[in-house]
Every structure is written in structure tokens, then in C-alpha cells.
Amino acid sequence: MIPARLAIDKQLVIRAASGDMRAICEYNKRRERYTFEHVKQQLKSLELIFEAEDRIRMFPEDVTDEYKRVLALLRMKIDPDYLL
């Protein structure tokens, strides 16, 4: 069992590799859409990180260890290739 999105992508790649122009176009549209969604998600995460770091700098006495742990988890969520 694999996710439907992955199964569709695999079929599109197979058809595109065989020269099916409609499959090539559809695969490129899907890839662009998922890339755009990924970038939006990364930007939102970075925005949350910046806001949290500002809050830590402004009110260090009010920041709990739990807050710092959640911020660290959010940092780990950032795609390392996105930061290049």
C-alpha cells in the first residue's frame, strides 16, 4: 500500500518516460504545485521561528523550557536545502 499521490506520480513518470506528452505536462504541473506548497509551508515555519525568537529576546524570563523545545522541533522541520 502506497499513498495515492505517490502511485499517480509513479504512473505519470512511467508514461512520461515513454514519451507521452500529456503525462509530461501533467507531471510538471503536479511537481510545480507541490513545490509551491512546500515553499509556502517553509516560509510559514520560518515566520513562526522568527516571531518566537523575537519573543525570547524580548521576554526571556517568561519563556518556558517547553516553549524552547517546541521552537527546536519547529527548527528541525525546516528543509535544510531550503536555507541555501
C-alpha positions, 0 to 999 in steps of 0.5 A: 500500500502506497499513498495515492499521490505517490502511485499517480506520480509513479504512473505519470513518470512511467508514461512520461518516460515513454514519451507521452506528452500529456503525462509530461505536462501533467507531471510538471504541473503536479511537481510545480504545485507541490513545490509551491506548497512546500515553499509556502509551508517553509516560509510559514515555519520560518515566520513562526521561528522568527516571531518566537525568537523575537519573543525570547529576546524580548521576554526571556524570563517568561519563556518556558523550557517547553516553549524552547523545545517546541521552537527546536522541533519547529527548527528541525522541520525546516528543509535544510536545502531550503536555507541555501 
